[in-house]
């Protein structure tokens, strides 16, 4: 699930801030390469409409909490590695149970001959081998399963209009909690993009070194990036979503009203099925697009397996919470 965040943290480990800045300053736009027409800061409006993009966890007069793009992309790793873990654990438990039975009886299952030294050796060896295989497998795959299990259930981006801060609630291995300055926010959106270019898009926010701090008050020592919102269907939705965030922070709740429905944080199994199904119900309004419904029905077994893995990954994660200092900020 956290592919974008993990990828960015990995990229930061490849080079220092100074090296990355120098390379960026020397970089020149190649012939034919499209120029990015980004907004000039958070003061510039990019749309006449506002749209919450079904991406709001919490809404108040003080702050809004928003989701990240890849919340639905989870479950496949959990169900695949979980099956392997289950098999290895089953093999270990099975062999150790058999070994204990044989050793306690001091003779074989089909005969009454006493166990020899060789029998004791193999009865001890097989459980140890299965346990060693499980340990090695966990060592080299735990980093991958932590992309969607045994970690925070979600990343939350909080925009507090009173403190004029953006709070990033992330696990430690994905950058940890950060408190970033709203006024120094750079948004990577092309305000002149075509409708097609906005398909599957999301808001990308960037802060330079020193534009925020951690919980201990130490300034950030590198770039910080966060990805906000559910992937959009077109450029109009993407620009209107950023305008929703911008107006909430700049103009207040009246300019960006609360959504009709907030996103549920509880791991209901039918929400996992909906995420794995991945079918936009707006297709049902156009008969020509009903072919996608048929295609999903044909893939129903795979969808159910994915939904099971999605739900299990949610159950194996903890619900993240902001520290008390951030919860009380601006109240």
N, C-alpha and C positions, 0 to 999 in steps of 0.2 A: 504493500500500500504506500509506503513512504519512499517510493523510488525517486521522486524529484528532490525531496529533502536530503535523502542519503547521497544522491548524486552530487548535490551542491557541496555537502560537507566533505565528500571525497575529493572534489576538485580543489577545495581550499587547502587540502593536505599536500597537493602536488606543487604548490608554489606559494611564496610569501606574498603579502599584500603589496610590498614595494615592487616586486617583480611583475605582479599582475597589473599594477597601475602603469608601470613603464611600458609594458607590452600594449596596453590599451591606448596609451597616448601616441605610440608609434603606428598604431593600426590605421590604415587608410581604406576608405570605401572603394571596393573594386568596381570596375566598369560594369554597368548593368545591375549592380546590387541596389535593392530598394532602400531608400532612406527612411529611417524611423522618425515619424513626426509625433514625438511624445509631447504630452502636455507640459507647459512651463510651470511646474510646481502644482501644489494642491489648490491653488486659487483659481486655476483655469477650468472653466466648464467645458465638457466634451459632448454633452447631450442635452436635449430639451426635455427628455423623459427620464424617469427614475424607475428602477426595477430591482427588487430584492433578490431575484434569481433563485428563490427557494433555498437560500444559503444561510439563514439566520437561526442560530441556536437560542439566543436570548436577546431581548430588546427592552430597554428602559430609557428614561430621560437622561441617564448618565452614560450608558455604554451600549454597544451592540457586540455580540459574539458571533463570529462567522466561521464557516467550515473551510476545508481545503479541497482541492479538485479530485483527489483520488480515493475518497472514502469508500466508493463501491468496489474499487479494484483490490479486493482482498479475498482470501479463502482458498485459492488454488494451491498456494504454497503450503498452507496449513493442512489441507486434506491429503496432499501428496506425501509430505514429510511425516505427517501424523500417522498415516498408514504404515510407513516404514518403521517409525518409532514403535508403533503398536506391535508389529510383527517381531521386532527384536526383543521387546519386553516380554512378549508371549513366549518366545523361544527360550529366553533366560529363565523365566519362572517355571516353564515346563521341564527343562533339563534339571534345574535345581530341586524341583519336587521329586522327580524320578530318582535322582541321586540320594536324596534324604531317605526315600522309601527303601531303596536297596541297602543303603548303609545301616539303617535301623534294623532291617531283617537279617543282615549279614549273610544273605545268600541271593541267588538269582531269582528272577520272577518265574521262570519255567522249570527250575530245578532247585534242589536243596543243597547244592554244592556251596561251600563257604567261598566268600569273595577273596580273590588273590590280591597281591600288591598292585598288579597291573589293572585290575578292576577298580580299585580305589583311586588309582592315578587318573584313569579316564573319567570316572564319575566326578572327580574334582575338576578335571581339565575342561570339560564341555561347558559347564556353567560359567567358568572364568572366561572362556573364549567368547561366549555370547555377550557377557558383560563388557569385555574389552571392545568388541565390535560396536556395541551401543555407545560406549564412551568416545571412541574415535569418531563415530558418525555424528554424535552431538557436538564434538569439538569443531568439526568443519562445516556443520550445517546450521548451528544455532544462530549465526549471524544473519542467515537468510530467513529463518522462520520469525526472527524478531522484526522483520519488515512488517508483519501483520499480527503476530501473537507474542505474548509475554512482554508486552510493552504498553504504552499509552493507547487507549482505544481510539483516540483522535487527537489531532492538533487543532487548537482553537486560537483564533486571532481576535483579540478584543480591541475595539476602537472606543476610547474614552474621550468624550468631547469636552469634559470639564478639565481634566488634567492635560488634554491635548497630547496624549501618548497612545502608542500602539503596543499592546502587550502580546508577546509571542509565547504561547504555552506549548512547549515541546519537550520530549524526553531528552535526557542529557546527551545521549549518543547522536541526537539530531540537532544539537546546538544549545539545548537547554532553554530556560526562560530568559527572555530579553525584554527590556523596556525601551522602546524606540521613540524618537521625537516625530510627531506627526508633521510638523512644519518642514522637516528635512526629508520627507518621504519623496522618493522618485518612483513614478509609476511607468512601467514598460508597456505602454499601449500606444499603438499607432492610431491617432484620432482620425486619420484619413483612410483607414483600412476599408477594403471592400467587404460586402456582406459575407462572402465565402471565406475570407480570411479570419472571420470571427467564429467560424464553426469549430466547436471543441475548444474554444479559447477560455482563458481565465486571467484574473488580474495578477500581475507580478509586481511586487513592491520591493524596492532596493534602498538600502541605507549605506552611506559611506562609513569608513572607519571613524569612530568617535561620535557617531550620530545617535548613540543609545548607550545603555549600560546593563549590567547584570544585576541580580538581586543584592549583591554586596556593594553596589554603587560604582563598580569599576567600569570605565568606558570600554566600549567594544573595540577590539584590536584588529578587526578585519571587516570585510563587507558582510552585510546581513541581507538575506533574501527570504521572502515568504511568498507563498502562492495562495490566492484567496478565491473562494467561490466555486460552485459547481460549473463544469464545462458548459459553455453557452452554445446556442444554436446558430447564431449569426453575430455580425458586428454590432448591430443595433442593441441586442441584449447585453453584449459585453460592455459597450460604452455606457449604457444606461445603468448597469450594475455598478461600475466605478463611480458614476455620477451620484448614485444612491449613497454610497459610502462617503463621498466627498461632501455632499450637501448635509448629511447627518452631522459630520464633524464641523463644517463651516457655518451652516445655517440653523442647525438644530432639528429636533424630531418633527416639527411641523413640515419641514421641507422633504423629509424622508420618512413617511409614516410607517408604523409597525406592519409587518406582513400579516395576512389573514391567518396563517398557520406557521408556527415555529417547527423546526426540525426536532423530532424526538430523539433523546439520547439513550432511551432504554433499548436494550438489544432484543426487540420482539422478533421472533422467527420469521413472520411474514414480511418484515422489512428487509430481511436478508434475501428472501425469495424475490422480492421486488427489485432489489439491487442486482441479483444474479440474472433476473429476467431481462433487465436492461431495455425494455420496450417502452418507448414514449407513447402514452395513451392518446396523444394527439393524432397518431396514425389512424386511429379508428374513425376519425372524422372524414377521412379521404379513402374511398373504396379502393382506389388504385394502389394504395400503400398497404392494403390488408395482406399482401404477399409476405410482409415481414412478420405478421402474426403467424401465418402458416409455417414460415421458416423456424420461428421460435418454438412452435408446437412440435416440430420434427426433432428439435434439439432438446426436448424436455428432459430426458434422462441426464444429459450433461448439465443442464441448468439446475436440476435438483441436487446433483453432486456438488456443484459450485455453491449453491445456496447453503448446503450443509456445512461446507468448509467456511463460508462467510460467517455463519452464525457461531460456529465453534471458535473462530478467531476472535470474535467479539467477546465470547464468554471467557476466553483465556487472557483477556486484556483487563487492565484497570481503568476506571474512569478518572481522567486527570482533573485536577482542581487548582485554581489559582491560589497562591498564598494569601493569607488574611490581609496583608498590607495592600495587595493589588485589589482584592475584593472590596476593601473599604475606601480605595482611592477615589476622590471626587465626591464622596457622599457628605 
